[in-house]
Amino acid sequence: MTLDDVLSELRAAGDPERAAGSAAYHKVKREYLGVAVPQIDEMAKRWRAELTLEDRLALAGQLWPRGAGCGGEASQSGADPAG
């Protein structure tokens, strides 16, 4: 699983209305995807099962600088697969 795979999955699960609401609330310039926490949790559980610890840490290192973990929903990247 690559960074592009994760971002594609997060973007596909996003809700544009939720993303717009998050962007308005947070007032931070970044891409908001509008993915709900339960959706992110399910994805992260699967990613943890599919990836080795080393791969999860590498992926988390790629996600974090993109704005992961902002406001309880997926911003530009959303989930920490190392969690």
C-alpha positions as CSV (number, residue, x, y, z in Angstrom):
1,M,0.0,0.0,0.0
2,T,1.4,3.4,-1.0
3,L,0.7,6.9,0.0
4,D,-1.3,7.4,-3.2
5,D,-3.4,4.3,-2.3
6,V,-4.2,5.7,1.1
7,L,-5.0,9.2,-0.2
8,S,-7.2,7.8,-3.0
9,E,-9.2,5.7,-0.5
10,L,-9.6,8.7,1.9
11,R,-10.7,11.0,-1.0
12,A,-13.2,8.4,-2.2
13,A,-14.8,8.2,1.2
14,G,-15.0,11.9,1.7
15,D,-18.1,14.0,1.9
16,P,-17.8,17.4,0.2
17,E,-20.3,19.1,2.5
18,R,-18.5,17.8,5.6
19,A,-15.2,18.9,4.1
20,A,-16.5,22.4,3.5
21,G,-17.9,22.6,7.0
22,S,-14.5,21.5,8.5
23,A,-12.6,24.0,6.4
24,A,-14.9,26.8,7.5
25,Y,-14.6,25.8,11.2
26,H,-10.9,25.2,11.3
27,K,-9.9,28.2,9.1
28,V,-6.6,26.6,8.1
29,K,-5.6,26.5,4.5
30,R,-5.4,22.8,3.6
31,E,-7.4,20.2,1.7
32,Y,-10.2,18.8,3.9
33,L,-11.7,15.5,2.8
34,G,-14.7,15.2,4.9
35,V,-14.1,11.7,6.1
36,A,-15.9,10.8,9.4
37,V,-13.9,9.3,12.3
38,P,-15.6,5.9,12.2
39,Q,-14.7,5.6,8.5
40,I,-11.1,6.5,9.3
41,D,-11.0,4.0,12.2
42,E,-12.1,1.2,9.9
43,M,-9.5,2.1,7.3
44,A,-6.8,2.3,9.9
45,K,-7.7,-1.1,11.4
46,R,-7.4,-2.7,7.9
47,W,-4.1,-0.9,7.2
48,R,-2.7,-2.1,10.5
49,A,-3.6,-5.7,9.6
50,E,-2.2,-5.4,6.1
51,L,1.1,-3.6,6.7
52,T,4.1,-4.4,8.8
53,L,5.0,-2.0,11.6
54,E,7.9,-0.7,9.5
55,D,5.6,0.0,6.6
56,R,3.0,1.7,8.8
57,L,5.7,3.9,10.3
58,A,7.0,4.9,6.8
59,L,3.4,5.6,5.6
60,A,2.7,7.7,8.8
61,G,5.9,9.6,8.1
62,Q,4.6,10.5,4.7
63,L,1.1,11.3,5.9
64,W,1.9,13.5,8.9
65,P,3.5,16.4,7.0
66,R,0.4,16.6,4.8
67,G,-1.8,17.5,7.7
68,A,-2.9,14.3,9.2
69,G,-5.1,14.3,12.3
70,C,-6.7,17.7,12.1
71,G,-10.0,18.2,13.9
72,G,-11.2,14.6,14.2
73,E,-11.8,14.1,10.5
74,A,-9.6,13.5,7.5
75,S,-7.9,16.7,6.4
76,Q,-5.5,16.3,3.6
77,S,-4.5,12.8,4.7
78,G,-6.5,12.0,7.8
79,A,-5.4,8.8,9.5
80,D,-2.2,7.7,11.2
81,P,-1.8,4.1,10.0
82,A,0.9,3.4,12.6
83,G,-1.6,3.9,15.4
